[in-house]
Amino acid sequence: MTTPRLPRNQRLGTARVVALAEALTDREWSILGTVNRLRLATGIQIERLHFADLTGKSRSVVRWRVLKRLVDAQALMPLARRVGGSLRGSAQLTYALDTTGERLLRLRRNLAQSKERIRRPGPIGDRFVAHTLTTSELYVQLVERSRAESFTLDDFQAEPAAWWPNGAGGWMKPDAYLSVSAGEFTDHWWVEVDLATEAVPTLRGKFLAYIDFVALGQLGPGDVVPRVLVTVPTPERRDVMTGVVAKLPAPADELFAVVLHDEAVGWITAELSEAAHE
């Protein structure tokens, strides 16, 4: 795909969007789909997902070229802020869907009669970026682990696509929903990503909403009640959240699991493996 860089205030005409859609590679479509699914992703996260077939320096070079093309075409929008660490260039940038990317996905959805939701993020603050990228990292790690192990990541939806009617006129609002399977067994999870920025009473109220969902006899995705995985940044926060869950009414002990962010994928796969071998 070759597209001249456009000024940020210049909008592509419909004919050029159609021409661009015809020129996109499968990899570029997949990248747009990933950013749409997650709302935000870093360059290195995109590299791990979509350039894993490349090795050595070529991996970062090709990633840089592809992301630059998508940014120049206004399909992706790099945020002004960079993630921390020693990474440079596009690997360190965070990307959101831009105007042309939204139009491309809408065009593809209409042509394929797909029900794919198009999700450009709203106002972007530091807290939103940190929270969203933590959720995105869970998805990336699940994809990477599924490539190496004998399980399948069947579905992953970030909010708001992960939200579900609660049966009382409102919505369950997890940060993500996912399902994984091994053989004939499938596990369903709602995910609450905690960065230790919300007050404990606020989280307790959110957890009680899941208890109420069970009490109402409601079912979630897959016609089951997904378990709730609460991921936290530190052991100290894990102790706090575990204490909150311990004081909730039944069936909190069966419904909730509290783990560190870095241990979440291992927990999910261990639970799946144990259930599949029972």
Backbone as CSV, one residue per row, in Angstrom:
resi,resn,N_x,N_y,N_z,CA_x,CA_y,CA_z,C_x,C_y,C_z
1,MET,0.845,-1.180,0.000,0.000,0.000,0.000,0.883,1.233,0.000
2,THR,0.674,2.148,-0.937,1.410,3.404,-0.978,0.417,4.545,-1.016
3,THR,0.478,5.400,0.002,-0.434,6.528,0.097,0.349,7.741,0.560
4,PRO,0.277,8.877,-0.146,0.993,10.061,0.302,0.457,10.539,1.639
5,ARG,1.357,11.107,2.440,0.949,11.614,3.740,0.043,12.820,3.562
6,LEU,-1.086,12.809,4.297,-2.051,13.889,4.181,-1.965,14.812,5.394
7,PRO,-2.256,16.116,5.215,-2.398,16.997,6.371,-3.512,16.467,7.278
8,ARG,-3.367,16.681,8.603,-4.337,16.110,9.538,-5.748,16.624,9.295
9,ASN,-5.903,17.801,8.719,-7.244,18.368,8.508,-7.803,18.059,7.132
10,GLN,-7.096,17.269,6.329,-7.575,16.931,4.980,-8.178,15.539,4.993
11,ARG,-9.415,15.439,4.552,-10.147,14.174,4.599,-10.107,13.503,3.234
12,LEU,-9.844,12.197,3.218,-9.848,11.444,1.968,-11.249,11.392,1.382
13,GLY,-11.342,11.556,0.064,-12.623,11.379,-0.595,-13.024,9.914,-0.634
14,THR,-14.291,9.654,-0.889,-14.806,8.293,-0.875,-14.085,7.403,-1.876
15,ALA,-13.815,7.931,-3.074,-13.149,7.126,-4.104,-11.760,6.698,-3.641
16,ARG,-11.058,7.588,-2.937,-9.719,7.256,-2.465,-9.766,6.262,-1.312
17,VAL,-10.816,6.347,-0.509,-10.970,5.360,0.572,-11.197,3.979,-0.023
18,VAL,-12.034,3.909,-1.069,-12.288,2.625,-1.733,-11.003,2.098,-2.365
19,ALA,-10.246,2.985,-3.004,-8.978,2.566,-3.605,-7.996,2.093,-2.542
20,LEU,-7.975,2.768,-1.414,-7.100,2.373,-0.321,-7.507,1.004,0.221
21,ALA,-8.815,0.775,0.346,-9.299,-0.520,0.830,-8.846,-1.653,-0.083
22,GLU,-8.842,-1.398,-1.377,-8.419,-2.428,-2.337,-6.916,-2.686,-2.270
23,ALA,-6.153,-1.693,-1.754,-4.697,-1.817,-1.713,-4.173,-2.373,-0.393
24,LEU,-5.008,-2.392,0.634,-4.552,-2.875,1.942,-4.169,-4.346,1.882
25,THR,-3.088,-4.692,2.557,-2.683,-6.093,2.663,-3.465,-6.770,3.785
26,ASP,-3.430,-8.093,3.812,-4.094,-8.823,4.886,-3.536,-8.399,6.241
27,ARG,-2.218,-8.191,6.319,-1.611,-7.774,7.581,-2.149,-6.415,8.029
28,GLU,-2.288,-5.490,7.084,-2.775,-4.157,7.426,-4.231,-4.188,7.872
29,TRP,-5.057,-5.008,7.207,-6.435,-5.171,7.667,-6.466,-5.748,9.083
30,SER,-5.596,-6.710,9.343,-5.566,-7.335,10.667,-5.156,-6.334,11.739
31,ILE,-4.205,-5.461,11.407,-3.778,-4.442,12.368,-4.922,-3.492,12.680
32,LEU,-5.635,-3.048,11.651,-6.783,-2.170,11.885,-7.833,-2.869,12.744
33,GLY,-8.057,-4.150,12.481,-9.025,-4.899,13.277,-8.601,-5.006,14.726
34,THR,-7.314,-5.198,14.970,-6.819,-5.294,16.339,-6.984,-3.986,17.092
35,VAL,-6.590,-2.885,16.463,-6.720,-1.591,17.134,-8.187,-1.258,17.364
36,ASN,-9.036,-1.621,16.427,-10.475,-1.430,16.617,-10.983,-2.264,17.783
37,ARG,-10.528,-3.496,17.897,-10.963,-4.389,18.975,-10.531,-3.860,20.344
38,LEU,-9.279,-3.368,20.419,-8.697,-3.001,21.703,-8.846,-1.523,22.043
39,ARG,-9.105,-0.699,21.042,-9.198,0.759,21.139,-7.834,1.429,21.164
40,LEU,-6.874,0.876,21.887,-5.508,1.389,21.878,-4.537,0.219,21.908
41,ALA,-3.421,0.362,21.200,-2.354,-0.641,21.251,-1.030,0.054,20.981
42,THR,0.015,-0.400,21.643,1.334,0.174,21.400,1.956,-0.453,20.152
43,GLY,2.984,0.205,19.639,3.681,-0.345,18.492,4.270,-1.712,18.772
44,ILE,4.818,-1.900,19.959,5.414,-3.196,20.272,4.342,-4.267,20.441
45,GLN,3.175,-3.908,20.961,2.078,-4.873,21.038,1.634,-5.289,19.643
46,ILE,1.514,-4.328,18.733,1.148,-4.638,17.349,2.216,-5.519,16.714
47,GLU,3.470,-5.232,17.004,4.563,-6.043,16.455,4.460,-7.487,16.938
48,ARG,4.206,-7.678,18.215,4.110,-9.035,18.768,2.941,-9.809,18.171
49,LEU,1.873,-9.105,17.848,0.694,-9.773,17.294,0.821,-10.051,15.803
50,HIS,1.353,-9.097,15.052,1.226,-9.142,13.595,2.548,-9.266,12.832
51,PHE,3.664,-9.298,13.545,4.953,-9.422,12.868,5.790,-10.536,13.494
52,ALA,5.137,-11.439,14.189,5.848,-12.522,14.868,6.500,-13.488,13.892
53,ASP,6.055,-13.464,12.626,6.646,-14.354,11.619,7.992,-13.849,11.122
54,LEU,8.341,-12.622,11.483,9.612,-12.046,11.069,10.629,-12.157,12.199
55,THR,11.902,-12.140,11.850,12.943,-12.280,12.853,13.993,-11.185,12.685
56,GLY,14.771,-10.996,13.741,15.877,-10.060,13.668,15.429,-8.628,13.440
57,LYS,16.307,-7.868,12.825,16.045,-6.450,12.602,14.889,-6.226,11.642
58,SER,14.666,-7.173,10.731,13.597,-6.991,9.737,12.233,-6.844,10.403
59,ARG,12.081,-7.464,11.569,10.795,-7.397,12.266,10.441,-5.954,12.641
60,SER,11.367,-5.240,13.249,11.092,-3.863,13.651,11.056,-2.930,12.449
61,VAL,11.878,-3.199,11.438,11.903,-2.345,10.248,10.578,-2.439,9.490
62,VAL,10.086,-3.642,9.281,8.826,-3.818,8.553,7.668,-3.251,9.367
63,ARG,7.685,-3.485,10.675,6.639,-2.903,11.526,6.609,-1.395,11.400
64,TRP,7.787,-0.757,11.429,7.859,0.705,11.307,7.279,1.167,9.972
65,ARG,7.632,0.483,8.886,7.149,0.889,7.568,5.633,0.746,7.451
66,VAL,5.113,-0.374,7.942,3.669,-0.615,7.838,2.898,0.398,8.674
67,LEU,3.324,0.627,9.905,2.613,1.576,10.760,2.708,2.991,10.204
68,LYS,3.842,3.344,9.629,3.972,4.669,9.016,2.994,4.831,7.856
69,ARG,2.854,3.799,7.030,1.892,3.869,5.924,0.472,4.070,6.440
70,LEU,0.120,3.340,7.484,-1.238,3.455,8.025,-1.468,4.814,8.677
71,VAL,-0.445,5.359,9.307,-0.570,6.698,9.895,-0.654,7.747,8.798
72,ASP,0.188,7.640,7.782,0.158,8.608,6.685,-1.196,8.619,5.977
73,ALA,-1.851,7.470,5.919,-3.166,7.368,5.283,-4.301,7.749,6.219
74,GLN,-3.963,8.159,7.455,-4.942,8.497,8.481,-5.824,7.303,8.844
75,ALA,-5.270,6.121,8.689,-5.977,4.921,9.148,-5.719,4.683,10.629
76,LEU,-4.508,4.995,11.075,-4.164,4.952,12.488,-3.687,6.327,12.930
77,MET,-3.892,6.597,14.222,-3.490,7.876,14.795,-2.563,7.616,15.974
78,PRO,-1.289,8.051,15.903,-0.400,7.907,17.056,-0.719,8.972,18.099
79,LEU,-0.754,8.570,19.354,-0.979,9.542,20.416,0.288,10.358,20.632
80,ALA,0.125,11.552,21.144,1.270,12.436,21.350,2.210,11.878,22.409
81,ARG,1.650,11.232,23.438,2.483,10.688,24.515,3.039,9.335,24.114
82,ARG,4.165,8.958,24.674,4.794,7.669,24.436,4.746,6.840,25.706
83,VAL,4.775,5.532,25.541,4.848,4.662,26.697,6.254,4.719,27.259
84,GLY,6.409,4.331,28.524,7.711,4.387,29.156,8.639,3.298,28.662
85,GLY,9.910,3.408,29.042,10.867,2.377,28.684,11.892,2.874,27.679
86,SER,12.713,1.956,27.217,13.819,2.309,26.336,13.493,2.164,24.864
87,LEU,12.278,1.762,24.526,11.914,1.599,23.123,11.930,2.937,22.400
88,ARG,12.199,2.873,21.104,12.238,4.090,20.306,11.265,3.979,19.135
89,GLY,10.956,5.154,18.580,10.170,5.178,17.352,8.773,4.632,17.523
90,SER,8.275,3.974,16.460,6.880,3.533,16.441,6.591,2.446,17.457
91,ALA,7.607,1.720,17.934,7.369,0.689,18.946,6.880,1.309,20.237
92,GLN,7.331,2.539,20.525,7.012,3.177,21.785,5.721,3.984,21.716
93,LEU,5.223,4.240,20.532,3.993,5.012,20.376,2.764,4.160,20.689
94,THR,1.690,4.850,21.059,0.393,4.211,21.239,-0.503,4.638,20.080
95,TYR,-1.239,3.678,19.521,-2.042,3.932,18.327,-3.531,3.744,18.603
96,ALA,-4.320,4.632,18.009,-5.774,4.523,18.010,-6.258,4.529,16.562
97,LEU,-7.494,4.127,16.357,-8.087,4.161,15.026,-8.319,5.613,14.627
98,ASP,-7.907,6.001,13.417,-8.111,7.364,12.928,-9.332,7.376,12.000
99,THR,-9.618,8.559,11.444,-10.851,8.738,10.674,-10.924,7.814,9.465
100,THR,-9.828,7.726,8.713,-9.839,6.860,7.535,-9.917,5.393,7.937
101,GLY,-9.272,5.024,9.033,-9.377,3.645,9.518,-10.800,3.285,9.861
102,GLU,-11.509,4.214,10.482,-12.925,3.986,10.794,-13.727,3.799,9.510
103,ARG,-13.487,4.628,8.515,-14.231,4.536,7.256,-13.893,3.244,6.508
104,LEU,-12.626,2.835,6.570,-12.232,1.583,5.934,-12.954,0.388,6.557
105,LEU,-12.997,0.350,7.880,-13.650,-0.773,8.548,-15.161,-0.758,8.318
106,ARG,-15.741,0.436,8.268,-17.175,0.515,7.964,-17.452,0.038,6.544
107,LEU,-16.589,0.421,5.613,-16.737,-0.025,4.224,-16.638,-1.537,4.150
108,ARG,-15.656,-2.109,4.816,-15.491,-3.566,4.784,-16.662,-4.267,5.461
109,ARG,-17.163,-3.691,6.545,-18.294,-4.283,7.248,-19.522,-4.318,6.344
110,ASN,-19.790,-3.230,5.647,-20.962,-3.187,4.777,-20.835,-4.164,3.616
111,LEU,-19.635,-4.252,3.039,-19.439,-5.157,1.922,-19.577,-6.610,2.350
112,ALA,-19.125,-6.911,3.567,-19.160,-8.298,4.044,-20.401,-8.583,4.880
113,GLN,-21.260,-7.561,5.053,-22.449,-7.682,5.904,-22.058,-8.169,7.296
114,SER,-20.928,-7.657,7.789,-20.421,-8.039,9.103,-21.092,-7.200,10.180
115,LYS,-21.150,-7.739,11.386,-21.688,-7.007,12.534,-20.572,-6.416,13.397
116,GLU,-19.374,-6.339,12.846,-18.241,-5.797,13.586,-18.531,-4.363,14.022
117,ARG,-18.284,-4.072,15.280,-18.470,-2.722,15.792,-17.217,-1.892,15.532
118,ILE,-17.434,-0.638,15.195,-16.315,0.257,14.959,-16.174,1.129,16.198
119,ARG,-14.957,1.137,16.794,-14.788,1.784,18.083,-13.579,2.710,18.057
120,ARG,-13.808,3.966,17.711,-12.768,4.961,17.936,-12.920,5.469,19.360
121,PRO,-11.808,5.623,20.085,-11.923,6.091,21.472,-12.361,7.533,21.540
122,GLY,-12.989,7.877,22.666,-13.375,9.259,22.896,-12.197,10.043,23.456
123,PRO,-12.482,10.978,24.382,-11.389,11.747,24.991,-10.351,10.819,25.621
124,ILE,-9.076,11.090,25.359,-7.999,10.199,25.790,-7.139,10.902,26.835
125,GLY,-7.205,10.420,28.069,-6.365,10.927,29.145,-5.364,9.869,29.575
126,ASP,-4.435,10.259,30.434,-3.393,9.331,30.863,-3.973,8.103,31.544
127,ARG,-4.985,8.302,32.372,-5.596,7.167,33.086,-6.261,6.206,32.107
128,PHE,-6.962,6.757,31.123,-7.602,5.918,30.105,-6.554,5.129,29.331
129,VAL,-5.459,5.780,28.955,-4.405,5.106,28.194,-3.822,3.955,29.004
130,ALA,-3.467,4.207,30.264,-2.859,3.168,31.098,-3.803,1.986,31.279
131,HIS,-5.058,2.267,31.535,-6.038,1.204,31.761,-6.273,0.398,30.486
132,THR,-6.424,1.092,29.363,-6.708,0.409,28.100,-5.522,-0.430,27.646
133,LEU,-4.307,0.099,27.796,-3.134,-0.658,27.377,-2.888,-1.878,28.263
134,THR,-3.278,-1.813,29.525,-3.177,-2.993,30.390,-4.132,-4.080,29.910
135,THR,-5.332,-3.683,29.526,-6.281,-4.642,28.952,-5.752,-5.195,27.632
136,SER,-5.185,-4.328,26.799,-4.612,-4.771,25.523,-3.489,-5.778,25.746
137,GLU,-2.687,-5.561,26.773,-1.574,-6.467,27.049,-2.077,-7.860,27.424
138,LEU,-3.189,-7.939,28.126,-3.781,-9.238,28.435,-4.124,-9.974,27.144
139,TYR,-4.719,-9.266,26.192,-5.052,-9.881,24.902,-3.794,-10.357,24.183
140,VAL,-2.766,-9.512,24.139,-1.531,-9.871,23.433,-0.907,-11.116,24.051
141,GLN,-0.848,-11.158,25.377,-0.252,-12.314,26.036,-1.065,-13.592,25.800
142,LEU,-2.381,-13.470,25.755,-3.211,-14.637,25.464,-2.960,-15.159,24.052
143,VAL,-2.844,-14.249,23.090,-2.558,-14.668,21.717,-1.207,-15.357,21.654
144,GLU,-0.198,-14.766,22.294,1.143,-15.355,22.278,1.147,-16.733,22.930
145,ARG,0.471,-16.866,24.053,0.440,-18.159,24.749,-0.320,-19.200,23.928
146,SER,-1.395,-18.778,23.260,-2.175,-19.727,22.464,-1.373,-20.263,21.279
147,ARG,-0.397,-19.478,20.795,0.460,-19.940,19.696,1.393,-21.056,20.146
148,ALA,1.717,-21.051,21.435,2.706,-22.002,21.946,2.086,-23.185,22.675
149,GLU,0.816,-23.058,23.075,0.179,-24.101,23.869,-1.096,-24.592,23.190
150,SER,-1.623,-25.683,23.716,-2.767,-26.340,23.072,-4.090,-25.819,23.614
151,PHE,-4.324,-24.529,23.439,-5.644,-23.975,23.719,-5.935,-22.909,22.678
152,THR,-7.204,-22.534,22.575,-7.642,-21.557,21.575,-8.270,-20.365,22.256
153,LEU,-7.868,-19.178,21.854,-8.546,-17.961,22.289,-9.711,-17.743,21.336
154,ASP,-10.911,-18.093,21.783,-12.081,-18.058,20.903,-12.622,-16.651,20.708
155,ASP,-12.551,-15.838,21.762,-13.111,-14.492,21.668,-12.440,-13.606,22.697
156,PHE,-12.281,-12.338,22.343,-11.803,-11.325,23.281,-12.426,-10.010,22.867
157,GLN,-13.157,-9.399,23.784,-13.787,-8.111,23.518,-13.445,-7.152,24.642
158,ALA,-12.907,-5.987,24.289,-12.686,-4.932,25.271,-13.964,-4.106,25.406
159,GLU,-14.040,-3.339,26.493,-15.223,-2.489,26.640,-15.248,-1.441,25.522
160,PRO,-16.404,-1.007,25.078,-17.749,-1.343,25.533,-18.355,-2.588,24.875
161,ALA,-17.641,-3.212,23.943,-18.191,-4.400,23.290,-18.369,-5.547,24.278
162,ALA,-17.635,-5.505,25.399,-17.728,-6.565,26.405,-18.952,-6.415,27.304
163,TRP,-19.641,-5.291,27.251,-20.770,-5.052,28.149,-21.928,-5.987,27.801
164,TRP,-22.744,-6.273,28.842,-23.799,-7.267,28.695,-25.029,-6.834,29.492
165,PRO,-26.257,-6.989,28.939,-27.467,-6.617,29.692,-27.539,-7.379,31.018
166,ASN,-27.923,-6.659,32.088,-27.938,-7.307,33.404,-29.290,-7.877,33.813
167,GLY,-30.288,-7.742,32.939,-31.600,-8.288,33.258,-32.464,-7.371,34.092
168,ALA,-31.917,-6.216,34.499,-32.677,-5.275,35.323,-32.721,-3.899,34.669
169,GLY,-32.525,-3.874,33.358,-32.589,-2.616,32.626,-31.262,-1.890,32.519
170,GLY,-30.206,-2.461,33.085,-28.891,-1.850,33.008,-27.899,-2.767,32.313
171,TRP,-26.631,-2.542,32.602,-25.574,-3.288,31.923,-24.513,-3.747,32.901
172,MET,-24.008,-4.955,32.674,-22.754,-5.357,33.278,-21.653,-4.707,32.450
173,LYS,-20.678,-4.101,33.117,-19.667,-3.344,32.395,-18.254,-3.796,32.743
174,PRO,-17.905,-5.040,32.397,-16.520,-5.480,32.603,-15.584,-4.741,31.662
175,ASP,-14.307,-4.756,32.000,-13.314,-4.146,31.125,-13.054,-5.005,29.893
176,ALA,-13.306,-6.296,30.016,-13.127,-7.197,28.879,-13.925,-8.472,29.119
177,TYR,-14.221,-9.159,28.038,-14.780,-10.508,28.069,-13.890,-11.381,27.197
178,LEU,-13.652,-12.612,27.649,-12.874,-13.531,26.832,-13.369,-14.953,27.023
179,SER,-13.138,-15.771,26.023,-13.406,-17.204,26.133,-12.229,-17.965,25.545
180,VAL,-11.848,-19.023,26.227,-10.748,-19.888,25.786,-11.234,-21.324,25.832
181,SER,-10.687,-22.153,24.958,-11.137,-23.539,24.909,-9.958,-24.480,24.716
182,ALA,-10.136,-25.693,25.241,-9.185,-26.785,25.036,-10.017,-28.032,24.835
183,GLY,-9.903,-28.634,23.652,-10.757,-29.773,23.346,-12.214,-29.343,23.312
184,GLU,-13.043,-30.025,24.082,-14.473,-29.717,24.106,-14.846,-28.789,25.249
185,PHE,-13.867,-28.358,26.028,-14.168,-27.528,27.193,-13.873,-26.068,26.895
186,THR,-14.783,-25.167,27.318,-14.622,-23.727,27.118,-14.797,-23.001,28.434
187,ASP,-13.902,-22.062,28.705,-13.986,-21.190,29.876,-14.380,-19.789,29.431
188,HIS,-15.269,-19.165,30.191,-15.704,-17.799,29.917,-15.321,-16.916,31.099
189,TRP,-14.746,-15.749,30.802,-14.309,-14.826,31.845,-14.752,-13.404,31.528
190,TRP,-15.234,-12.709,32.551,-15.294,-11.257,32.540,-14.065,-10.768,33.283
191,VAL,-13.470,-9.702,32.807,-12.217,-9.209,33.379,-12.407,-7.796,33.913
192,GLU,-11.953,-7.591,35.144,-11.882,-6.265,35.749,-10.416,-5.918,35.944
193,VAL,-9.953,-4.908,35.230,-8.558,-4.485,35.307,-8.454,-3.347,36.314
194,ASP,-7.767,-3.599,37.419,-7.627,-2.614,38.484,-6.210,-2.064,38.484
195,LEU,-6.084,-0.728,38.468,-4.773,-0.083,38.517,-4.535,0.596,39.862
196,ALA,-5.331,0.214,40.856,-5.229,0.787,42.199,-5.547,2.282,42.196
197,THR,-6.403,2.691,41.284,-6.788,4.100,41.204,-8.223,4.334,41.667
198,GLU,-9.025,3.264,41.778,-10.407,3.400,42.207,-10.534,3.103,43.691
199,ALA,-11.454,3.782,44.344,-11.684,3.570,45.769,-12.282,2.184,46.006
200,VAL,-11.953,1.607,47.138,-12.433,0.269,47.467,-13.964,0.204,47.491
201,PRO,-14.681,1.174,48.069,-16.154,1.101,48.032,-16.715,1.075,46.615
202,THR,-16.062,1.800,45.700,-16.509,1.786,44.303,-16.373,0.394,43.709
203,LEU,-15.246,-0.252,43.971,-15.035,-1.601,43.450,-15.966,-2.600,44.113
204,ARG,-16.212,-2.428,45.384,-17.146,-3.331,46.062,-18.531,-3.243,45.422
205,GLY,-18.969,-2.039,45.091,-20.253,-1.888,44.421,-20.269,-2.559,43.065
206,LYS,-19.157,-2.475,42.346,-19.067,-3.127,41.044,-19.119,-4.644,41.202
207,PHE,-18.435,-5.160,42.224,-18.437,-6.607,42.457,-19.832,-7.093,42.858
208,LEU,-20.532,-6.291,43.648,-21.885,-6.680,44.062,-22.829,-6.770,42.869
209,ALA,-22.558,-5.984,41.818,-23.389,-6.061,40.614,-23.295,-7.448,39.984
210,TYR,-22.117,-8.074,40.064,-21.976,-9.437,39.545,-22.743,-10.434,40.413
211,ILE,-22.708,-10.235,41.717,-23.485,-11.095,42.628,-24.974,-10.977,42.318
212,ASP,-25.450,-9.747,42.100,-26.859,-9.531,41.764,-27.210,-10.196,40.439
213,PHE,-26.298,-10.155,39.475,-26.523,-10.790,38.178,-26.794,-12.281,38.360
214,VAL,-26.010,-12.921,39.215,-26.213,-14.344,39.504,-27.534,-14.553,40.217
215,ALA,-27.840,-13.692,41.192,-29.069,-13.841,41.972,-30.312,-13.713,41.110
216,LEU,-30.228,-12.911,40.038,-31.361,-12.743,39.129,-31.508,-13.918,38.160
217,GLY,-30.572,-14.845,38.194,-30.641,-15.994,37.304,-30.276,-15.675,35.872
218,GLN,-29.504,-14.610,35.683,-29.140,-14.203,34.326,-27.973,-15.032,33.793
219,LEU,-27.880,-15.083,32.481,-26.775,-15.753,31.810,-26.039,-14.758,30.935
220,GLY,-24.742,-14.937,30.827,-23.923,-14.055,30.010,-23.578,-14.682,28.679
221,PRO,-22.498,-14.245,28.060,-22.064,-14.833,26.778,-21.858,-16.334,26.903
222,GLY,-22.200,-17.047,25.845,-22.084,-18.500,25.872,-23.166,-19.176,26.675
223,ASP,-24.201,-18.404,27.071,-25.301,-18.940,27.887,-24.796,-19.530,29.196
224,VAL,-23.794,-18.894,29.763,-23.276,-19.265,31.077,-23.069,-17.979,31.876
225,VAL,-22.729,-18.129,33.153,-22.289,-16.985,33.952,-20.763,-16.981,33.928
226,PRO,-20.136,-16.067,33.202,-18.671,-16.037,33.201,-18.138,-15.778,34.604
227,ARG,-17.008,-16.387,34.924,-16.324,-16.030,36.158,-15.693,-14.658,35.976
228,VAL,-15.334,-14.027,37.081,-14.806,-12.662,37.051,-13.355,-12.690,37.502
229,LEU,-12.463,-12.303,36.605,-11.043,-12.238,36.913,-10.673,-10.787,37.187
230,VAL,-10.222,-10.529,38.405,-9.798,-9.193,38.808,-8.275,-9.158,38.763
231,THR,-7.703,-8.340,37.892,-6.250,-8.262,37.790,-5.771,-6.979,38.459
232,VAL,-4.676,-7.082,39.212,-4.189,-5.972,40.035,-2.684,-5.790,39.823
233,PRO,-2.142,-4.598,40.161,-0.740,-4.328,39.850,0.276,-4.827,40.867
234,THR,-0.111,-4.992,42.126,0.862,-5.320,43.169,0.297,-6.362,44.130
235,PRO,1.161,-7.089,44.830,0.686,-8.032,45.853,-0.131,-7.340,46.938
236,GLU,0.238,-6.099,47.293,-0.507,-5.373,48.315,-1.939,-5.099,47.868
237,ARG,-2.089,-4.715,46.605,-3.436,-4.476,46.079,-4.210,-5.781,45.975
238,ARG,-3.516,-6.871,45.652,-4.170,-8.185,45.616,-4.737,-8.535,46.980
239,ASP,-3.995,-8.256,48.034,-4.486,-8.546,49.377,-5.737,-7.724,49.688
240,VAL,-5.732,-6.451,49.276,-6.898,-5.598,49.505,-8.118,-6.141,48.770
241,MET,-7.950,-6.471,47.482,-9.073,-6.954,46.687,-9.555,-8.328,47.163
242,THR,-8.631,-9.167,47.591,-9.023,-10.468,48.130,-9.865,-10.287,49.384
243,GLY,-9.499,-9.301,50.199,-10.290,-9.007,51.391,-11.682,-8.512,51.062
244,VAL,-11.787,-7.689,49.998,-13.108,-7.205,49.574,-13.974,-8.373,49.126
245,VAL,-13.414,-9.257,48.308,-14.175,-10.401,47.794,-14.600,-11.323,48.932
246,ALA,-13.745,-11.501,49.940,-14.044,-12.408,51.059,-15.260,-11.963,51.848
247,LYS,-15.566,-10.679,51.801,-16.702,-10.157,52.560,-17.975,-10.059,51.728
248,LEU,-17.910,-10.473,50.480,-19.102,-10.443,49.633,-19.970,-11.668,49.888
249,PRO,-21.275,-11.559,49.634,-22.148,-12.731,49.797,-21.865,-13.796,48.743
250,ALA,-22.368,-14.992,49.012,-22.220,-16.102,48.062,-22.877,-15.722,46.734
251,PRO,-22.349,-16.233,45.631,-21.242,-17.187,45.505,-19.898,-16.529,45.177
252,ALA,-19.513,-15.490,45.925,-18.318,-14.721,45.597,-17.071,-15.589,45.534
253,ASP,-16.981,-16.575,46.456,-15.770,-17.392,46.493,-15.597,-18.227,45.228
254,GLU,-16.696,-18.552,44.559,-16.631,-19.317,43.313,-16.594,-18.415,42.083
255,LEU,-17.098,-17.210,42.246,-17.273,-16.329,41.089,-16.018,-15.512,40.772
256,PHE,-15.286,-15.087,41.817,-14.181,-14.149,41.626,-12.821,-14.814,41.809
257,ALA,-11.853,-14.319,41.038,-10.448,-14.663,41.238,-9.655,-13.368,41.135
258,VAL,-8.723,-13.169,42.059,-7.908,-11.958,42.081,-6.456,-12.353,41.846
259,VAL,-5.847,-11.813,40.802,-4.469,-12.173,40.447,-3.713,-10.926,40.002
260,LEU,-2.393,-11.007,40.012,-1.573,-9.934,39.479,-1.719,-9.866,37.958
261,HIS,-1.523,-8.668,37.396,-1.601,-8.516,35.943,-0.719,-9.548,35.235
262,ASP,0.510,-9.680,35.708,1.475,-10.548,35.030,1.156,-12.036,35.185
263,GLU,0.264,-12.362,36.121,-0.092,-13.766,36.357,-1.429,-14.143,35.739
264,ALA,-2.107,-13.176,35.108,-3.473,-13.409,34.647,-3.555,-14.506,33.592
265,VAL,-2.679,-14.453,32.597,-2.741,-15.447,31.518,-2.423,-16.835,32.062
266,GLY,-1.433,-16.936,32.926,-1.116,-18.224,33.536,-2.275,-18.774,34.334
267,TRP,-2.988,-17.900,35.029,-4.156,-18.327,35.812,-5.254,-18.844,34.886
268,ILE,-5.529,-18.096,33.832,-6.587,-18.493,32.899,-6.283,-19.854,32.277
269,THR,-5.060,-20.027,31.826,-4.710,-21.290,31.161,-4.641,-22.453,32.145
270,ALA,-4.205,-22.187,33.382,-4.168,-23.252,34.383,-5.578,-23.703,34.748
271,GLU,-6.492,-22.761,34.891,-7.884,-23.111,35.187,-8.487,-23.914,34.048
272,LEU,-8.195,-23.511,32.810,-8.714,-24.224,31.646,-8.159,-25.640,31.599
273,SER,-6.862,-25.773,31.817,-6.225,-27.102,31.773,-6.777,-28.008,32.847
274,GLU,-6.980,-27.482,34.031,-7.522,-28.292,35.126,-8.938,-28.762,34.809
275,ALA,-9.771,-27.859,34.283,-11.150,-28.228,33.947,-11.196,-29.237,32.815
276,ALA,-10.297,-29.060,31.821,-10.303,-29.960,30.668,-9.863,-31.366,31.028
277,HIS,-9.120,-31.527,32.127,-8.611,-32.842,32.507,-9.367,-33.455,33.674
278,GLU,-10.438,-32.804,34.112,-11.236,-33.384,35.209,-12.022,-34.588,34.721
